[in-house]
């Protein structure tokens, strides 16, 4: 599990709740142009598909929010399609139009907010 010195950011019934937050900027060609995610790296892995590779392992995801920001209205919804935070240290998400993974046609930003349990003790 994450063995760094982490600050407790708020009181919680979940033991060792840890946040991984930031954003990823996606260019008009659908590549990752910038990222501020502390605790991981985001890469493009397929059509409309991106993988967040975490720096550390965690026991479980407790909460996850992905929010898309674009300058004009777009029909894209970010969705987590798989995750393995305790083994491969990955969270895979897609940008979907309906049920189809779609590359964005213009620059956009995806805000990432993950809260993970960094303890093997369940609540």
C-alpha positions as CSV (number, residue, x, y, z in Angstrom):
1,X,0.0,0.0,0.0
2,X,1.0,3.6,-0.3
3,X,3.9,4.0,2.1
4,X,4.4,7.7,1.8
5,X,3.8,10.3,4.5
6,X,0.3,11.4,3.6
7,X,-1.7,14.1,5.3
8,X,-5.2,13.2,6.7
9,X,-7.3,15.7,4.8
10,X,-10.6,15.2,6.7
11,X,-12.1,13.0,9.4
12,X,-13.6,9.8,8.0
13,X,-15.0,6.5,9.2
14,X,-12.9,4.9,6.5
15,X,-9.4,4.0,7.7
16,X,-6.6,5.8,6.0
17,X,-8.7,7.5,3.4
18,X,-6.4,8.8,0.7
19,X,-7.2,11.2,-2.2
20,X,-5.8,11.2,-5.7
21,X,-7.0,14.3,-7.5
22,X,-6.1,16.5,-10.4
23,X,-7.0,17.0,-14.1
24,X,-5.9,15.7,-17.5
25,X,-6.0,18.0,-20.5
26,X,-6.9,16.2,-23.8
27,X,-5.8,17.9,-27.0
28,X,-7.9,18.1,-30.2
29,X,-6.0,15.0,-31.5
30,X,-7.2,13.1,-28.4
31,X,-3.7,12.9,-26.9
32,X,-2.9,13.8,-23.3
33,X,-1.4,17.3,-23.5
34,X,-1.0,18.0,-19.7
35,X,-1.9,16.5,-16.4
36,X,-1.9,17.7,-12.8
37,X,-2.8,14.3,-11.2
38,X,-0.6,13.9,-8.1
39,X,0.0,10.2,-7.4
40,X,-0.4,8.9,-11.0
41,X,0.2,9.3,-14.7
42,X,-2.5,9.4,-17.4
43,X,-1.9,8.0,-20.9
44,X,-4.1,7.4,-23.9
45,X,-4.6,3.7,-24.5
46,X,-7.3,3.5,-27.2
47,X,-10.1,5.3,-28.9
48,X,-11.5,7.5,-26.3
49,X,-9.8,5.4,-23.6
50,X,-7.3,6.6,-21.0
51,X,-5.4,4.8,-18.3
52,X,-4.4,6.3,-15.0
53,X,-1.4,4.4,-13.6
54,X,-1.1,5.1,-9.9
55,X,2.2,5.5,-8.2
56,X,1.2,3.4,-5.2
57,X,-1.1,0.5,-4.5
58,X,-4.3,0.9,-2.5
59,X,-6.8,-1.6,-1.0
60,X,-9.9,-0.3,-2.7
61,X,-11.6,2.7,-4.3
62,X,-14.2,4.2,-1.9
63,X,-15.4,7.0,-4.2
64,X,-14.7,8.1,-7.8
65,X,-15.8,11.2,-9.7
66,X,-14.8,12.1,-13.3
67,X,-16.0,15.4,-14.7
68,X,-15.6,16.7,-18.2
69,X,-15.0,20.3,-19.0
70,X,-15.2,21.6,-22.6
71,X,-15.5,25.2,-24.1
72,X,-18.5,24.2,-26.1
73,X,-21.3,21.7,-25.4
74,X,-20.2,18.1,-26.2
75,X,-21.9,14.8,-25.9
76,X,-19.1,13.0,-24.0
77,X,-19.5,11.3,-20.7
78,X,-16.4,10.0,-18.8
79,X,-16.9,6.5,-17.3
80,X,-14.6,4.2,-15.4
81,X,-14.6,0.8,-17.2
82,X,-12.1,-1.1,-15.1
83,X,-9.8,-0.6,-12.1
84,X,-7.2,-2.6,-10.2
85,X,-5.8,-0.3,-7.6
86,X,-4.4,-3.2,-5.4
87,X,-2.6,-5.1,-8.2
88,X,-1.7,-3.4,-11.5
89,X,-2.3,0.1,-9.9
90,X,-4.6,1.2,-12.8
91,X,-7.9,3.0,-13.4
92,X,-9.2,2.9,-17.0
93,X,-11.8,5.4,-18.1
94,X,-13.4,6.1,-21.5
95,X,-15.1,9.1,-23.0
96,X,-18.4,7.8,-24.2
97,X,-21.0,9.1,-26.7
98,X,-23.9,6.9,-25.9
99,X,-22.2,3.5,-25.4
100,X,-19.4,4.1,-27.8
101,X,-15.9,5.2,-26.9
102,X,-15.2,8.4,-28.7
103,X,-12.2,10.7,-29.1
104,X,-13.0,14.3,-28.3
105,X,-13.2,16.5,-31.4
106,X,-11.9,19.6,-29.5
107,X,-9.7,20.4,-26.5
108,X,-11.2,19.3,-23.2
109,X,-10.2,18.6,-19.6
110,X,-11.2,15.7,-17.3
111,X,-11.2,16.4,-13.6
112,X,-10.3,13.2,-11.6
113,X,-11.2,12.8,-7.9
114,X,-10.5,9.4,-6.4
115,X,-10.8,8.5,-2.8
116,X,-9.2,5.2,-1.8
117,X,-8.8,3.1,1.3
118,X,-5.1,2.7,2.2
119,X,-5.8,0.1,4.9
120,X,-6.7,-3.5,4.8
121,X,-9.2,-2.8,7.7
122,X,-12.7,-2.5,6.3
123,X,-15.2,-0.1,7.8
